[in-house]
Amino acid sequence: MDNRLPSLAGHRVVLREPRAADAERLFAYTSDPEVTRFLAFDPPRSVAESLRFIARAEVLRTCDAEYVFTIADSLTGEPLGITGLRHLDLMMGTAQIGTWLRRASWGTGVNPEAKRLLLAYAFGPLGLHRIEARIAVENRRSRDAFVKLGGHFEGTLRESFRKNGVLLDQGLYAILAPEWRAVPGHTAAPGTRNAEGPHRG
């Protein structure tokens, strides 16, 4: 059975599986310290490490542990960043969402569109019930963006995030499937190819 992820098509972007050809641009973007400032991973030190990230994403996808998508420009196919569902539990219907973008795409509408596409997939074909976002307290841009999509603040996770040896607090945000469906415009399914998605056991 073909268990690859579908491509999710929006107006500005398409979410698709990462490809080896993405590695050079992804490495360039994560070399910008502002891009990785609030991310829970050390930036890759070479294109080879970005290639290993892409290979690892494929392994995690095959065991339904994490679904990683490249955010690509819908016209040029150029990779712009990464989004995905991690800590994925298909039986419990839960996952965490995470996204990063190159700095040139900040404030362009790419981030909310990519998240809407991913959430529509998560609450639609995947049948998930709860999506969490753990966002550094200082990362106001991401916190505000998730709330605009319908996310609710549920509390502060004290010293739950280590960055450059420093322990930081995160805000816990979540959105439930009924809440997502209640927001106007969110029920529209994204255009997909291979819409059945990955295998589910």
N, C-alpha and C positions, 0 to 999 in steps of 0.2 A: 504494500500500500504506500502511496505517495504521502509522506508525513511532513512535507515542507510547509512552512507558513504561507498563508495567502498574501498577495499584494493588496494593500488597502489604498484606494485612490481617492484623493480629495481634490480641491481646486488648485492649491499651491504646491502640495506635496503628495508623494506616494510613499507609503511605508512598505518596505520589502526586506527580505532577508539580506543580511550583510554578505558582501562578496569580497574576494581577495583584492579585487581592483579598487575597493574603497579604502584600503589600508593606508595608502600614502596621504590622502586628504584627511582622514580621521586622525592620523598621527600629527599632522600639521595643526589641526584645530586643538587637540589636547595638549599641544606644546604651549598654548596660551594659558598662563596661570589664572586668568580671570574665568576661563571656561571651566576649569577643574577646581575652583576655589571651594565649592561646597559639595564636591562629589566624594563618595566614600571609596575611592580607589586612588592609588598613586598613578600619575600619568605615565603612559608608556615611554620608554627611553629610546625607542627605535621603531622603524616601520615593522621590523620583525616581531616586536612585541604586540603591535596592533594586529598583525596577522594571526598571532597566537590567540588574541582576544576573539577574533572572528571564528577561528577553529573551535575554541571553547564554547562559543555561543551555539554552534551546531551540535556539539555533544550534549549540552544542557537541554536543547530543544528536543532531541530524540528521546530523552527520558522525561519530558514534560515538566522539567524543573524551572525553566526560565525561557521566555520567548523574547528574543532580541530582534528589533527592526532597525534598519537604516532609514533615516528620514532623508528622502531624496527629492530634489526639485522636480516637479511634475513635467516641466518642459525639457530640461536638459539632462535629467537623470543624475545630476551632480549630488553627491552625498553632502548633507548639511549638518548631520548629527546623528544621535542614537536615541531611541526610546524603547521601552520594553516592560514586560511583566516579570518580576522576580519573586522568589519565595512563593511560587505558584503551587496551589493545592486545588486541583480540579475536583476532587471529591468534596472538599469543604466549601468550594466556590469562592476562594479568596486569593488575593495577590497584592503585591506592592507595585506601584508604578514609578518609573524613573525616566528622566529625560535630560539630555544635554544638547546644546546647539553651539555651532560656531558663533563667535561674537557678531559677525556681520549680519546674522539672521535675527538678532535680538530686536524685539519691538516691531517685527514685520508681520506678525500674525501667524508665523509658522508654528510656534510652540503650541498655542491653543488648538490650531487645526490638527496637529499631530496627536495631541492628547485626545481630542474628540474622536478621531479615527480609531485610536487604540481602545478607548473606553467603549465605543460602539461595538467593536469586535469582542471585547471582554464580556460585556453584558448581553450581547446578541449571540453569535455562533458558539462562543465558549460557554455561555450559560453561567458566568460567575455572578456572585451575589454582593460581594464587598471588595472594594479596591481601596487600599491605603496608600498614603503618601507620607513619608517621613522627611521633613524639610527643616534644614537648619534654621534656628530662630532668626538669625541675622539675614536670611535669604528672603527678604520681603517680596521681591519680584515673583519668585516661585510660589510663595504662600498665597499672594493675591491672585495669581493666575489659577491656582487650583480651586480657590473659593469661587471664582467667577464661573467655573465649570460645574459648580454644584457641591463641591467638597465642604465638609463640616469639620471645624476644629474640635478635637476630642480631648486634648490635654498636652502637657509638656513631658517629653521623655528626657529626664535629667541625665546629663553626661552620657548620652547614648551614642555619640558620634565622635570618633577620634580623627583629627586632621593635623598632620605635621606635629604629632606628639601631644596635641592639646585636646582635652575632652570638652565637647560642646553639647549644648542642649538642642533637641529637635522638637518641632511641633508635630503632633500626630493628627493627620487629617484623613477623612474617609468619606466615601460616597457609596451608597447602597443602590442596587439595581432599581428599586421603585423610585428613588429620588432622581436617578438619572433619567428615567422615562418621563418624569413629571416636568422636566425642564424643556420648554419649547425648542423644537428643532433637533433635539438629541436622539429622537427615535428613528430618524432617517438613517438607513444603513449606508455605509460607504460602498463605493464600487469595489468589487473584489474580483480577483482571479484565483482559481483554486480555493473557492470560498468555503469548502468543507473544512479546511484547515488541517492541522496535524492530527495524528492518531491520538486516541484517548484511551488506550489500553485494549 
